[in-house]
Structures are given as structure tokens and as C-alpha cells.
């Protein structure tokens, strides 16, 4: 059912920020196929400025604390 959703990017990452799942909406909206992005770091979704500001690390902390970002 989740893979049928095309209006929203739905994906899961592991505790280290690697992409585990990738739905059809994520393909459509983010432009990566599941084969391209699965196993890759979710930091690909952040700008270099965001990375310097440690936004990916903050997102991982939030995900660990709340179960989602």
C-alpha cells in the first residue's frame, strides 16, 4: 500500500541514516530509483550548508528520540 502512494515521499532509514525503504512517491519527488538510494546515506537530501549546520545529525537524534522526523 505504501508503495502505491505517489504524492508523498515515504522512506525509512536505519539508526545510522542509511535509506532502507523507498516508495514510488519518493522516486517521483526525489528523483532517485530505489536501487540508487537504498543503502545510501540520507544526507544526500541535505544541502552542504545544512550538513555544515549539522542538520542531518539533529534529524537522527530526533528520530531516535521520537521514532520519526
C-alpha positions as CSV (number, residue, x, y, z in Angstrom):
1,X,0.0,0.0,0.0
2,X,2.8,2.5,0.9
3,X,4.5,1.9,-2.5
4,X,1.3,2.9,-4.2
5,X,1.4,6.4,-2.7
6,X,2.8,8.7,-5.3
7,X,2.0,12.2,-3.9
8,X,4.3,11.8,-0.8
9,X,7.9,10.6,-0.4
10,X,7.8,7.8,2.2
11,X,11.0,6.1,3.2
12,X,12.7,4.6,6.3
13,X,16.2,5.0,7.4
14,X,18.3,3.0,9.9
15,X,19.8,4.4,13.1
16,X,22.9,5.4,11.1
17,X,20.9,7.3,8.5
18,X,21.1,4.7,5.6
19,X,17.9,4.5,3.5
20,X,16.1,1.2,4.0
21,X,12.9,1.6,2.1
22,X,11.8,3.9,-0.8
23,X,8.3,4.2,-2.2
24,X,7.1,5.3,-5.6
25,X,6.3,8.8,-4.3
26,X,9.9,9.2,-3.3
27,X,11.1,8.1,-6.7
28,X,8.7,10.7,-8.3
29,X,9.5,13.5,-5.9
30,X,13.2,12.9,-5.1
31,X,14.3,11.5,-8.4
32,X,16.3,8.5,-7.2
33,X,15.2,5.0,-8.0
34,X,15.0,2.6,-5.1
35,X,18.1,0.8,-6.4
36,X,20.1,4.0,-6.5
37,X,19.3,5.2,-3.0
38,X,18.7,2.1,-0.8
39,X,21.7,1.7,1.4
40,X,22.9,5.3,0.8
41,X,23.1,8.0,3.4
42,X,20.1,10.2,3.9
43,X,22.5,13.2,3.9
44,X,22.0,13.2,0.1
45,X,18.8,15.1,0.8
46,X,20.6,17.9,2.5
47,X,22.5,20.9,1.1
48,X,26.1,21.4,2.0
49,X,25.1,24.3,4.2
50,X,22.6,22.0,6.1
51,X,25.4,19.5,6.6
52,X,27.7,22.1,8.0
53,X,25.0,23.2,10.3
54,X,24.7,19.5,11.4
55,X,21.0,19.3,10.5
56,X,21.3,15.6,9.5
57,X,22.7,14.7,12.9
58,X,20.0,16.7,14.6
59,X,17.4,14.8,12.5
60,X,18.9,11.5,13.5
61,X,18.7,12.5,17.2
62,X,15.1,13.4,16.8
63,X,14.3,10.2,15.0
64,X,16.0,8.2,17.8
65,X,14.0,10.1,20.5
66,X,10.6,10.2,18.8
67,X,10.7,7.5,16.1
68,X,10.2,9.9,13.2
69,X,11.4,13.1,11.6
